[in-house]
Amino acid sequence: MSADLRQLFGRRAESDAEALLRRKGYKILGRNVRSSVGELDLVAKDGEVLVFVEVKARQTDAMGGAIHAVDGRKRAKLIKLASQYLAQRGLVAPVCRFDVVVCRGGRDRPDQLEHIQNAFEVPAGELRG
């Protein structure tokens, strides 16, 4: 698959993940929120909980599939991005959670979406605004 087709597949996966979360009642606060550290795919509110959402898209489960791409290094980066998000907005100690939406299969866009709430725990004191 060419880089252009992979990027298109990824953008469609993010759109599908956003639509899924909206259907579940989430309020989307931001998409592709960029900073000097990197990018948060989606930032949302689930009731009073601030949710940082990583979208992982793969056409196949080769190499362990999309969920295995959220490894320790990726989790550390997401925590750093979330901390930066909180600090930039002056948010102190909100209730936060990290979710992952795994998008699989399909030719032009994913045909399976799996929403994993609270996909990983954050060690105490690591997430700060």
Buried (B, 14 or more C-beta within 10 A) or exposed (E): EEEEEEEBBBBBBBBBBBEBBEEEEBEBBEBEBEEEBEEBBBBBBBEEBBBBBBBBBBBEEEEEEBBEBBEEEBBEBBBBBBBBBBEEEEEEEEEBBBBBBBBBBBEEBBEEBBBBBEBBEBEEEEBEB
